[in-house]
Amino acid sequence: MIYEDILLNLINEDERFMILTAENRAAIRNLPGKIGDKFLDTGITEQTLVGAACGLALRGRIPVAHALATFLTMRAFEFIRTDVGIGNLPVKLVGGFSGFLSEANGPTHQAIEDVSLMRGIPNMNVFCPADEEDMLTGLAEVLKSCSPFYIRYNNLKPSVKHSKDFTIGKAEIISEGNDVTILVYGILLKQAVEAKEILESSGISAGIINMRCLKPIDEVAILKAAENSKTLVTLEDHFLTGGLYSILAEIFLKNQITKKVIPFALDNKWFKPALLNDVLEYEGFTGKKIAERILKEISG
């Protein structure tokens, strides 16, 4: 089962589903010929894409709209806020090449503030799967939701075997640790696993939580990790402001909690364009570099 198969099954089961794109067919290349008038390509017009999706939603459809994440969330932001968010329409927005997956593209094509923008819109939910298996596990439930959703598309191969139990807003506990718990979403789960192995070889008890959904967020899982671990780590291919680190700060302030937190994020800068592995190495997001920094900070 692949991404296109799930979309095709949903269309065959429910005639309300429609597939849209702003000339970004990477994930849906084989669908147009199979679904006929259930497919619409607006061309490189993200605002038109979102406007059309909202119009279809108002007519009882469930549009699943695809575009490059950076242009979908920024160029069409006001359309998403005003038409999707205020209207609370069941529009599903699928952003491709988000975060470090933009690789060799420069700052104009780097969607590293997308989570911040989307979670700030009332009624909008945010799904950031760790890999292809994780995405496919939750995709049908997310797409069938009555709420609007932003999805960080991710077709990378999995680094762990995921639980098939998926609930919107519930995190996946990969492992538990008494010394450190790494909170992560999206493609950096693999690096979190590598860092955990290095930490454990140094005698550190390390856990990992795959947050999956950034909105609604699994506050219970975060609070439990804060209670059971001495240090929390936030790991994300996103700006420091507005992403998981900010979410953690909001939750801690609301619950009057003080905790040592080590954030891994892009702090007021875009990443240097390169192939993914080179980006991770240069920006300090390899499992080895993550583990080294954690060890330094918890032993200092």
Helices and strands as residue ranges (DSSP letters): H 3-13, E 17-21, H 32-35, G 36-38, E 39-41, H 46-58, E 62-68, H 69-74, H 77-79, I 80-85, E 92-96, G 99-102, G 107-109, H 114-119, E 125-127, H 132-144, E 149-152, E 172-175, E 180-184, G 186-188, H 189-201, E 206-210, E 213-215, H 219-228, E 231-239, H 244-254, E 260-266, H 276-283, H 287-299
